[in-house]
Amino acid sequence: MSSPAGTQAVDRAVRLLTAIVEAPVPLDFSELVASAGLVKSTTSRLLQALERGALVVRTDGGKYKPGEVFIRYAWRSRGDGDLVEIAQPFLDRLSALTSETINIGIFVRDAVEQIAQVDSTYLLGATNWVGRSVPVHCSALGKVLLAYGSAVLAPTRLEKLTAKTITNKALLEVQLSKVRELGYAVSNEELEEGLVAVAAPVFAVGTNAVAALSVSGPTTRLNESRLVEVAMACMKEAESLSKVLGSTTGKVGAA
């Protein structure tokens, strides 16, 4: 049966989009022409429209796969379980930029649970944090989640883990204000001696962070001269991930 007048282009776009979404791997242009049964000129025109709408995206190799709209839908409909899969490319990119340990964490039962990690390329400082919970008051991940509303301090005293751990809640609040101003948090030997970390917030829908992205390493490498550069890279990837998750809040911090 022929399509009603005016809907033929929509039907063709649906066929093309279905071929991309249902394919187990990204498809190249020729494969899409054959799979959707469309002529090359029509396929090219429709792909351009689908790309503009973020319904499809091209890989570095020029093949087509589902775009950010589908990723956002998966996040909203299926929740935290997909966060690691969605975030992985951003963790990988941050790892390539810094060569340090990359983590993403969420707030769970008064602490930060680290749910994914890309290991440092260096032997020194290569600790596996996945599945481990760390306190919110002395970790960069935790400070970000406190500053951006997704974590709360337990009504107990703040444990002193190192000589640099902040245990005064008023002083911690001053630091959290600075986190909101800058858009990132720093933990400088507050969680563990010799360990420095920076973290930035990850948003989805709403103004509270749903997760935090961090870069960590030893004080010998993440020194003061390098820290801001690493923090900027962390913020950039966190902002990019936030957009994929549906955030419209824009950049955080004063920058």
C-alpha positions in Angstrom: 0.0 0.0 0.0 1.4 3.4 -0.9 2.0 6.0 1.7 -0.4 9.0 2.2 0.6 12.2 0.5 3.3 14.1 2.4 4.5 11.2 4.5 6.7 9.4 2.0 9.8 11.3 3.2 9.0 10.4 6.9 8.5 6.8 6.0 11.9 6.7 4.3 13.6 8.4 7.2 12.0 5.8 9.6 13.4 3.0 7.4 16.8 4.5 7.4 16.8 5.2 11.1 15.5 1.7 11.9 18.4 0.2 10.0 20.9 2.2 12.0 19.4 1.5 15.4 18.9 -2.2 14.8 22.3 -2.8 13.4 24.7 -4.5 15.8 27.6 -2.4 14.5 27.8 1.1 12.8 27.0 0.9 9.1 28.7 2.7 6.2 26.9 4.6 3.5 26.7 1.7 1.0 25.4 -0.6 3.7 22.7 1.8 4.5 21.6 2.3 0.9 21.3 -1.5 0.6 19.7 -2.0 4.0 17.0 0.7 3.6 16.4 0.1 -0.1 16.8 3.8 -1.0 18.7 5.5 -3.8 22.0 7.2 -2.9 20.8 10.8 -3.2 17.8 10.2 -1.0 19.9 8.3 1.6 22.4 11.2 1.7 19.7 13.8 2.1 18.0 12.0 4.9 21.2 11.2 6.7 22.1 14.9 6.8 18.7 15.7 8.3 19.1 12.9 10.9 22.6 14.2 11.8 21.3 17.7 12.3 18.7 16.4 14.7 21.3 14.4 16.6 19.4 11.2 15.8 22.5 9.7 14.1 26.2 10.4 14.4 29.2 9.5 12.3 32.1 7.6 13.8 35.7 8.6 13.1 35.6 6.0 10.4 32.6 7.6 8.7 30.1 5.0 9.6 26.7 5.8 11.1 25.3 4.9 14.6 22.5 6.1 16.8 23.0 9.7 18.0 22.8 11.5 21.3 19.0 11.6 21.3 18.9 7.8 21.7 21.6 7.9 24.4 19.6 10.5 26.4 16.4 8.4 26.0 18.3 5.3 27.3 19.5 7.3 30.3 16.1 8.7 31.2 14.2 5.4 30.8 16.7 3.0 32.2 18.6 5.1 34.8 21.9 4.5 36.6 22.6 1.1 35.1 23.6 2.6 31.8 25.7 5.4 33.2 29.0 3.5 33.0 28.4 2.5 29.3 27.4 6.0 28.3 30.3 7.6 30.2 33.1 5.2 29.0 34.1 7.2 25.9 34.5 10.3 28.0 36.6 8.5 30.6 38.8 7.1 27.8 39.3 10.5 26.3 40.2 12.1 29.6 42.6 9.2 30.2 44.3 9.8 26.9 44.7 13.5 27.7 46.1 13.1 31.2 47.5 9.6 31.5 46.3 9.6 35.1 43.6 7.5 36.8 40.1 8.4 35.8 37.0 7.6 37.9 33.3 8.3 37.8 31.4 8.2 41.1 27.9 8.5 42.5 26.5 9.2 45.9 25.3 6.1 47.7 24.5 5.8 51.4 26.5 8.7 52.8 29.5 8.1 50.7 30.8 8.1 47.1 30.8 4.8 45.2 33.2 4.7 42.3 31.5 2.8 39.5 34.0 2.9 36.7 37.8 3.5 36.2 40.4 3.9 33.5 43.8 3.0 35.0 46.8 5.4 34.8 49.4 4.5 32.3 52.0 4.9 35.1 52.7 2.2 37.6 52.9 4.7 40.5 49.4 5.5 41.7 47.6 2.7 39.8 45.0 1.7 42.5 41.7 0.1 41.5 39.0 2.2 43.2 36.0 0.5 41.5 33.4 -0.7 44.0 35.1 1.2 46.8 33.3 3.9 48.8 35.1 7.0 49.9 33.9 9.8 52.3 32.3 12.8 50.7 34.1 15.4 52.8 37.7 14.6 51.8 37.4 13.3 48.3 37.3 15.4 45.2 34.3 13.4 43.9 32.5 13.8 47.2 33.1 17.6 47.4 31.6 18.0 43.9 28.5 16.0 44.8 28.1 18.0 48.0 28.6 21.3 46.2 26.1 20.5 43.5 23.3 19.1 45.7 23.3 15.4 45.1 25.1 14.4 48.4 24.5 15.4 52.0 26.8 15.2 55.0 25.9 12.6 57.6 25.0 14.2 61.0 28.3 12.8 62.5 31.7 14.2 63.0 34.0 14.3 59.9 36.6 11.7 60.1 40.3 12.8 59.9 42.1 10.5 57.5 45.2 12.5 57.0 46.9 15.6 58.5 45.2 17.6 55.7 41.6 16.3 56.0 39.1 19.1 56.7 37.0 18.1 59.8 35.4 21.5 60.5 32.0 21.7 58.7 32.1 25.5 58.4 35.5 25.4 56.7 34.2 22.6 54.4 31.3 24.8 53.4 33.7 27.6 52.5 35.5 25.2 50.3 32.3 24.0 48.7 31.4 27.6 47.8 34.8 27.8 46.0 34.0 24.6 44.2 30.8 26.1 42.9 32.7 29.2 41.9 35.4 27.3 40.0 33.3 24.4 38.7 35.7 21.8 40.1 36.9 20.3 43.4 40.4 19.4 44.6 41.4 16.9 47.2 45.1 17.5 48.0 46.3 14.6 50.3 43.0 14.8 52.2 41.8 11.3 51.5 45.2 9.6 51.3 48.7 10.9 51.8 50.5 11.4 48.5 47.2 11.4 46.5 45.8 14.4 44.6 42.5 14.4 42.7 40.4 16.9 40.8 36.7 16.3 40.0 33.9 18.0 38.1 30.1 17.6 38.2 28.1 15.6 35.7 24.5 16.7 35.2 21.4 15.1 33.5 18.0 16.7 33.8 17.8 19.2 36.6 20.3 21.3 38.6 21.7 18.6 40.9 24.7 16.6 39.7 24.0 12.9 39.1 27.7 11.9 39.2 31.2 13.3 39.3 34.2 12.7 37.0 37.7 12.7 38.5 41.4 12.6 37.7 43.7 11.4 40.4 47.4 10.7 40.7 50.4 11.2 43.0 51.6 14.6 44.2 54.8 14.2 42.2 52.8 14.4 39.0 49.6 16.3 39.8 51.5 19.3 41.2 50.3 22.9 41.4 51.6 23.8 38.0 49.7 21.0 36.3 46.5 20.9 38.4 44.6 23.7 36.7 45.2 22.2 33.3 44.0 18.8 34.4 41.0 20.4 36.1 40.0 22.2 32.8 40.2 18.9 30.9 38.1 17.2 33.5 35.5 19.9 33.4 35.3 19.8 29.6 34.7 16.1 29.5 32.2 16.3 32.3 30.3 19.1 30.5 30.3 17.0 27.3 29.0 14.0 29.1 26.3 16.1 30.8 25.0 17.3 27.4 24.7 13.6 26.3 22.7 12.9 29.4 20.3 15.7 28.6 21.6 18.6 30.6 20.8 22.1 29.5 22.4 23.9 32.4 25.5 24.9 30.4 28.9 25.4 31.9 29.6 25.5 35.6 31.9 27.8 37.5 33.1 31.2 36.6 35.0 30.2 33.5 
